[in-house]
Amino acid sequence: MPLGRWKTVTHPDIADVVIDDVLQALADPTRRRIVRMLAADGDRPCGSFGLDVAPSTLSHHFKTLRNAGLIRQFDSGRQRMNTLRLTELDTRFPGLVQSILDHAEPETEEYNPCHRSPSREFSPSRSAPG
């Protein structure tokens, strides 16, 4: 039986991490935001991210990142800590995570997945000649 109030979590070996899982995990703006915070600040407890999502949703995001091989979680006292596995991932997929973070649109509190940037919206002037 695990110590503390959490069940034991498992992490994929870096050799078993699949690029599709990494890409899928980083496709979500909230998960990219978590990864950016870990890259900037180092290890952080689960409750310190200050994201405007339900605790169950945050747990889901951590699980997705963990299963994709992006983060490692460990217990420290009464806190579950998160650490970015960037060095390990860079040996498996050199520069992939940083490249995604560099080129993805910045995450905002007001993120709406249905919103399209003006440059991508349909414009009558771009319609086919008719």
Z-matrix of the N, CA and C atoms (Angstrom, degrees):
N
C 1 1.448
C 2 1.531 1 109.07
N 3 1.340 2 116.59 1 135.60
C 4 1.461 3 118.95 2 -177.51
C 5 1.519 4 111.95 3 -68.85
N 6 1.316 5 115.38 4 150.58
C 7 1.452 6 120.54 5 175.86
C 8 1.523 7 109.17 6 -79.40
N 9 1.311 8 116.74 7 152.74
C 10 1.452 9 120.38 8 179.13
C 11 1.515 10 111.53 9 80.72
N 12 1.303 11 115.89 10 -167.15
C 13 1.459 12 120.05 11 -175.21
C 14 1.516 13 113.94 12 -96.21
N 15 1.305 14 118.73 13 -2.25
C 16 1.458 15 121.56 14 -177.91
C 17 1.506 16 111.17 15 -107.07
N 18 1.305 17 114.21 16 151.97
C 19 1.457 18 117.63 17 173.53
C 20 1.530 19 108.51 18 -78.99
N 21 1.294 20 115.98 19 156.95
C 22 1.461 21 121.26 20 179.50
C 23 1.520 22 109.37 21 -66.99
N 24 1.320 23 116.37 22 136.83
C 25 1.463 24 120.74 23 178.17
C 26 1.524 25 109.17 24 -104.81
N 27 1.308 26 115.11 25 151.68
C 28 1.459 27 120.39 26 178.02
C 29 1.526 28 108.61 27 -112.07
N 30 1.304 29 114.76 28 154.25
C 31 1.462 30 121.76 29 -179.37
C 32 1.521 31 108.18 30 -130.17
N 33 1.326 32 117.45 31 138.49
C 34 1.459 33 118.39 32 177.73
C 35 1.528 34 111.03 33 -69.52
N 36 1.298 35 115.45 34 144.90
C 37 1.456 36 120.56 35 171.91
C 38 1.525 37 106.65 36 -64.66
N 39 1.307 38 117.63 37 143.56
C 40 1.466 39 120.67 38 -175.62
C 41 1.533 40 111.46 39 -59.29
N 42 1.317 41 117.72 40 -29.96
C 43 1.462 42 120.81 41 178.39
C 44 1.530 43 111.68 42 -69.21
N 45 1.332 44 116.79 43 -20.52
C 46 1.463 45 121.17 44 -179.50
C 47 1.527 46 113.13 45 -95.46
N 48 1.325 47 117.62 46 -3.33
C 49 1.462 48 120.77 47 -179.33
C 50 1.529 49 108.57 48 -70.66
N 51 1.326 50 115.19 49 131.94
C 52 1.462 51 122.58 50 -177.33
C 53 1.528 52 108.91 51 -104.90
N 54 1.311 53 117.21 52 134.06
C 55 1.460 54 121.40 53 -176.60
C 56 1.532 55 111.84 54 -58.77
N 57 1.324 56 117.82 55 -36.14
C 58 1.464 57 120.28 56 179.46
C 59 1.525 58 111.29 57 -61.22
N 60 1.332 59 117.32 58 -37.73
C 61 1.465 60 120.84 59 178.80
C 62 1.530 61 111.17 60 -67.50
N 63 1.324 62 116.30 61 -39.20
C 64 1.463 63 120.76 62 178.01
C 65 1.525 64 109.97 63 -64.01
N 66 1.330 65 116.25 64 -46.92
C 67 1.463 66 120.45 65 -179.54
C 68 1.521 67 111.62 66 -63.42
N 69 1.321 68 116.52 67 -42.38
C 70 1.463 69 120.03 68 179.56
C 71 1.527 70 110.84 69 -64.51
N 72 1.320 71 117.22 70 -41.59
C 73 1.466 72 120.51 71 179.65
C 74 1.529 73 110.78 72 -63.95
N 75 1.321 74 117.19 73 -40.25
C 76 1.461 75 120.50 74 -177.64
C 77 1.529 76 113.44 75 -83.46
N 78 1.329 77 117.17 76 -1.98
C 79 1.466 78 120.09 77 175.98
C 80 1.525 79 111.10 78 -72.92
N 81 1.314 80 117.21 79 -20.61
C 82 1.463 81 121.14 80 -178.71
C 83 1.529 82 110.13 81 -88.18
N 84 1.341 83 117.88 82 128.15
C 85 1.467 84 120.24 83 -177.17
C 86 1.536 85 114.05 84 -64.17
N 87 1.311 86 117.98 85 -32.59
C 88 1.470 87 119.12 86 178.23
C 89 1.517 88 110.57 87 -67.68
N 90 1.313 89 117.09 88 -40.32
C 91 1.471 90 119.90 89 178.59
C 92 1.521 91 110.79 90 -68.97
N 93 1.339 92 117.58 91 -36.90
C 94 1.477 93 119.00 92 175.52
C 95 1.520 94 109.63 93 -62.70
N 96 1.300 95 116.58 94 -38.15
C 97 1.470 96 120.50 95 179.63
C 98 1.529 97 110.42 96 -63.72
N 99 1.319 98 117.37 97 -41.71
C 100 1.470 99 121.51 98 177.02
C 101 1.523 100 109.36 99 -60.82
N 102 1.320 101 116.55 100 -46.36
C 103 1.470 102 120.99 101 -179.00
C 104 1.529 103 110.05 102 -63.22
N 105 1.332 104 118.07 103 -41.96
C 106 1.472 105 120.69 104 177.78
C 107 1.531 106 110.92 105 -60.65
N 108 1.331 107 117.08 106 -42.53
C 109 1.468 108 120.47 107 179.91
C 110 1.519 109 110.96 108 -64.17
N 111 1.321 110 116.98 109 -41.93
C 112 1.466 111 120.01 110 178.56
C 113 1.533 112 110.90 111 -66.49
N 114 1.324 113 116.76 112 -37.93
C 115 1.471 114 120.09 113 178.56
C 116 1.525 115 110.78 114 -65.40
N 117 1.327 116 116.52 115 -37.49
C 118 1.464 117 120.67 116 -177.35
C 119 1.518 118 113.17 117 -79.70
N 120 1.333 119 116.94 118 -39.48
C 121 1.466 120 121.35 119 -170.04
C 122 1.519 121 114.93 120 -109.27
N 123 1.310 122 118.56 121 -10.93
C 124 1.452 123 120.43 122 -175.13
C 125 1.525 124 111.35 123 81.63
N 126 1.319 125 116.18 124 -160.51
C 127 1.461 126 121.73 125 -175.82
C 128 1.522 127 111.61 126 -56.03
N 129 1.328 128 115.29 127 138.81
C 130 1.468 129 121.09 128 179.84
C 131 1.517 130 109.75 129 -142.26
N 132 1.340 131 116.84 130 145.35
C 133 1.465 132 119.55 131 173.37
C 134 1.531 133 110.41 132 -73.72
N 135 1.319 134 116.37 133 154.98
C 136 1.466 135 121.53 134 -176.81
C 137 1.523 136 112.78 135 -54.48
N 138 1.311 137 118.39 136 -38.85
C 139 1.453 138 121.41 137 -175.07
C 140 1.513 139 115.40 138 -81.46
N 141 1.319 140 118.77 139 5.33
C 142 1.469 141 120.81 140 -173.26
C 143 1.524 142 114.53 141 -103.10
N 144 1.326 143 118.39 142 6.89
C 145 1.456 144 119.71 143 -173.58
C 146 1.525 145 113.37 144 -84.18
N 147 1.312 146 117.53 145 -19.93
C 148 1.458 147 121.06 146 176.08
C 149 1.514 148 114.28 147 63.29
N 150 1.312 149 118.09 148 30.36
C 151 1.460 150 121.69 149 179.86
C 152 1.524 151 109.80 150 -87.28
N 153 1.302 152 115.91 151 145.39
C 154 1.459 153 121.42 152 -177.58
C 155 1.531 154 110.19 153 -87.72
N 156 1.336 155 115.28 154 63.32
C 157 1.462 156 121.65 155 176.29
C 158 1.524 157 108.17 156 -135.34
N 159 1.312 158 115.87 157 158.36
C 160 1.460 159 121.07 158 178.63
C 161 1.530 160 109.89 159 -64.83
N 162 1.328 161 117.59 160 149.80
C 163 1.472 162 119.59 161 178.13
C 164 1.534 163 113.14 162 -55.25
N 165 1.323 164 117.36 163 -37.21
C 166 1.466 165 119.63 164 179.14
C 167 1.530 166 110.97 165 -66.63
N 168 1.318 167 117.17 166 -35.94
C 169 1.468 168 121.40 167 177.64
C 170 1.522 169 110.20 168 -68.39
N 171 1.319 170 116.23 169 -41.52
C 172 1.464 171 120.16 170 177.63
C 173 1.527 172 110.52 171 -61.99
N 174 1.332 173 116.69 172 -42.25
C 175 1.472 174 120.46 173 176.80
C 176 1.523 175 111.10 174 -59.65
N 177 1.323 176 116.22 175 -40.54
C 178 1.467 177 120.55 176 177.59
C 179 1.532 178 110.39 177 -61.29
N 180 1.336 179 117.01 178 -43.72
C 181 1.464 180 120.38 179 179.75
C 182 1.534 181 111.00 180 -63.20
N 183 1.336 182 116.88 181 -42.63
C 184 1.465 183 119.79 182 177.74
C 185 1.529 184 110.77 183 -62.17
N 186 1.329 185 116.78 184 -42.47
C 187 1.463 186 120.19 185 -179.88
C 188 1.527 187 110.92 186 -62.95
N 189 1.326 188 116.58 187 -42.18
C 190 1.467 189 120.58 188 178.94
C 191 1.523 190 110.65 189 -62.78
N 192 1.332 191 116.90 190 -45.43
C 193 1.466 192 120.74 191 178.47
C 194 1.524 193 111.57 192 -63.80
N 195 1.325 194 116.58 193 -40.08
C 196 1.468 195 121.44 194 179.14
C 197 1.527 196 110.82 195 -65.57
N 198 1.332 197 117.29 196 -47.10
C 199 1.463 198 120.98 197 -178.49
C 200 1.525 199 112.21 198 -67.12
N 201 1.329 200 116.79 199 -27.22
C 202 1.463 201 120.47 200 177.23
C 203 1.530 202 111.73 201 -80.39
N 204 1.337 203 117.14 202 -8.90
C 205 1.458 204 120.73 203 179.31
C 206 1.512 205 114.35 204 89.68
N 207 1.339 206 117.94 205 8.33
C 208 1.463 207 120.58 206 -177.25
C 209 1.516 208 113.78 207 -81.53
N 210 1.320 209 117.66 208 -32.82
C 211 1.465 210 120.10 209 179.96
C 212 1.517 211 110.05 210 -127.76
N 213 1.306 212 114.19 211 159.98
C 214 1.461 213 122.56 212 171.54
C 215 1.524 214 105.85 213 -121.09
N 216 1.323 215 116.98 214 136.05
C 217 1.460 216 121.46 215 178.44
C 218 1.523 217 109.14 216 -114.34
N 219 1.337 218 114.54 217 142.55
C 220 1.461 219 120.17 218 178.21
C 221 1.519 220 108.41 219 -148.45
N 222 1.307 221 115.80 220 154.32
C 223 1.457 222 120.91 221 -179.53
C 224 1.522 223 109.68 222 -92.01
N 225 1.333 224 114.18 223 135.68
C 226 1.455 225 121.55 224 176.74
C 227 1.522 226 107.12 225 -134.24
N 228 1.316 227 115.60 226 101.23
C 229 1.461 228 119.31 227 -174.73
C 230 1.509 229 110.24 228 64.12
N 231 1.321 230 115.92 229 -123.10
C 232 1.464 231 120.42 230 -179.21
C 233 1.525 232 112.69 231 -97.14
N 234 1.314 233 116.89 232 12.58
C 235 1.456 234 120.39 233 -177.99
C 236 1.517 235 111.31 234 -119.34
N 237 1.320 236 115.15 235 145.44
C 238 1.459 237 120.30 236 170.33
C 239 1.521 238 106.29 237 -97.63
N 240 1.313 239 115.33 238 120.32
C 241 1.457 240 122.38 239 -176.36
C 242 1.532 241 110.12 240 -96.67
N 243 1.320 242 114.43 241 154.68
C 244 1.463 243 122.43 242 178.06
C 245 1.516 244 108.51 243 -124.88
N 246 1.311 245 115.20 244 136.54
C 247 1.455 246 120.38 245 176.42
C 248 1.525 247 108.67 246 -134.20
N 249 1.308 248 116.59 247 141.49
C 250 1.458 249 122.46 248 -179.80
C 251 1.524 250 109.39 249 -80.83
N 252 1.311 251 116.50 250 135.18
C 253 1.469 252 121.49 251 -179.40
C 254 1.532 253 110.86 252 -95.02
N 255 1.311 254 116.54 253 42.33
C 256 1.460 255 121.51 254 -172.85
C 257 1.529 256 112.87 255 -62.31
N 258 1.313 257 117.58 256 -43.14
C 259 1.467 258 120.06 257 179.99
C 260 1.522 259 110.77 258 -61.60
N 261 1.336 260 116.38 259 -45.18
C 262 1.463 261 120.15 260 178.50
C 263 1.525 262 111.36 261 -63.48
N 264 1.336 263 116.05 262 -43.44
C 265 1.466 264 120.00 263 -179.11
C 266 1.522 265 111.55 264 -65.83
N 267 1.333 266 116.67 265 -34.70
C 268 1.468 267 119.59 266 178.77
C 269 1.524 268 112.06 267 -67.60
N 270 1.319 269 117.86 268 -25.92
C 271 1.464 270 118.84 269 174.97
C 272 1.529 271 110.27 270 -74.87
N 273 1.315 272 116.60 271 -32.53
C 274 1.473 273 121.47 272 -179.07
C 275 1.531 274 111.34 273 -82.45
N 276 1.329 275 116.55 274 -47.15
C 277 1.468 276 123.15 275 -178.66
C 278 1.528 277 108.34 276 -131.85
N 279 1.327 278 117.76 277 82.28
C 280 1.470 279 120.68 278 -173.49
C 281 1.531 280 113.49 279 -53.82
N 282 1.332 281 114.96 280 122.84
C 283 1.456 282 121.99 281 174.62
C 284 1.515 283 116.52 282 74.58
N 285 1.323 284 118.82 283 -1.52
C 286 1.462 285 121.30 284 -174.12
C 287 1.525 286 112.63 285 -61.71
N 288 1.315 287 117.29 286 -53.73
C 289 1.469 288 120.65 287 -175.31
C 290 1.521 289 110.27 288 -62.62
N 291 1.317 290 117.86 289 -47.26
C 292 1.459 291 120.64 290 -179.48
C 293 1.522 292 111.42 291 -62.67
N 294 1.320 293 116.95 292 -38.73
C 295 1.458 294 120.75 293 178.65
C 296 1.526 295 111.15 294 -63.20
N 297 1.314 296 117.31 295 -42.28
C 298 1.464 297 120.61 296 178.02
C 299 1.521 298 110.03 297 -63.79
N 300 1.319 299 116.95 298 -45.51
C 301 1.464 300 120.32 299 -179.94
C 302 1.526 301 111.09 300 -64.12
N 303 1.326 302 117.30 301 -36.54
C 304 1.470 303 121.27 302 -179.71
C 305 1.526 304 112.49 303 -69.33
N 306 1.332 305 116.87 304 -32.35
C 307 1.456 306 120.09 305 -172.73
C 308 1.520 307 114.63 306 -104.21
N 309 1.308 308 118.64 307 -11.51
C 310 1.463 309 120.88 308 178.98
C 311 1.520 310 109.81 309 -77.44
N 312 1.313 311 115.29 310 149.91
C 313 1.461 312 119.08 311 176.04
C 314 1.519 313 108.68 312 -62.61
N 315 1.331 314 117.61 313 141.99
C 316 1.470 315 119.85 314 179.23
C 317 1.525 316 110.85 315 -61.67
N 318 1.315 317 115.42 316 143.31
C 319 1.454 318 121.30 317 179.23
C 320 1.516 319 108.62 318 -81.02
N 321 1.297 320 116.31 319 142.15
C 322 1.457 321 120.91 320 177.32
C 323 1.518 322 108.98 321 -130.99
N 324 1.318 323 116.02 322 162.01
C 325 1.463 324 120.62 323 177.10
C 326 1.524 325 110.00 324 -61.90
N 327 1.321 326 117.03 325 -31.41
C 328 1.450 327 120.88 326 -174.97
C 329 1.521 328 112.32 327 -90.78
N 330 1.311 329 118.68 328 17.41
C 331 1.464 330 121.18 329 -176.40
C 332 1.524 331 110.78 330 -54.21
N 333 1.310 332 115.62 331 131.19
C 334 1.454 333 122.28 332 176.85
C 335 1.518 334 106.63 333 -130.29
N 336 1.333 335 118.49 334 113.88
C 337 1.464 336 119.85 335 -176.08
C 338 1.527 337 113.42 336 -65.11
N 339 1.325 338 117.60 337 -16.05
C 340 1.464 339 120.85 338 179.01
C 341 1.521 340 112.14 339 -87.12
N 342 1.339 341 117.25 340 -13.02
C 343 1.468 342 121.00 341 -178.68
C 344 1.519 343 109.67 342 -74.67
N 345 1.289 344 115.35 343 135.57
C 346 1.470 345 120.47 344 175.79
C 347 1.509 346 108.30 345 -114.84
N 348 1.297 347 116.61 346 141.75
C 349 1.460 348 119.47 347 178.64
C 350 1.523 349 109.10 348 -66.42
N 351 1.327 350 117.93 349 150.25
C 352 1.468 351 120.72 350 -177.22
C 353 1.524 352 113.51 351 -55.04
N 354 1.312 353 118.09 352 -32.47
C 355 1.460 354 120.09 353 -178.57
C 356 1.523 355 112.39 354 -68.19
N 357 1.347 356 117.45 355 -16.91
C 358 1.457 357 120.60 356 -177.65
C 359 1.531 358 112.16 357 -104.89
N 360 1.305 359 117.84 358 -5.41
C 361 1.450 360 120.23 359 -177.62
C 362 1.527 361 110.25 360 -73.83
N 363 1.322 362 114.77 361 153.37
C 364 1.453 363 120.57 362 177.26
C 365 1.518 364 109.60 363 -67.64
N 366 1.275 365 116.05 364 136.35
C 367 1.462 366 121.10 365 178.05
C 368 1.522 367 108.24 366 -128.21
N 369 1.346 368 117.55 367 131.45
C 370 1.465 369 118.89 368 179.27
C 371 1.524 370 112.71 369 -56.17
N 372 1.325 371 117.15 370 -30.68
C 373 1.459 372 119.06 371 179.60
C 374 1.524 373 112.44 372 -68.82
N 375 1.336 374 116.41 373 -17.17
C 376 1.466 375 120.52 374 178.76
C 377 1.519 376 111.92 375 -96.02
N 378 1.302 377 118.21 376 -1.33
C 379 1.461 378 120.21 377 -176.46
C 380 1.529 379 109.87 378 -68.35
N 381 1.288 380 114.06 379 162.19
C 382 1.467 381 119.82 380 -178.96
C 383 1.520 382 109.96 381 -66.05
N 384 1.329 383 117.56 382 145.29
C 385 1.464 384 119.74 383 178.63
C 386 1.522 385 109.58 384 -61.89
N 387 1.296 386 115.03 385 141.13
C 388 1.423 387 112.40 386 -175.65
C 389 1.402 388 120.19 387 -146.86
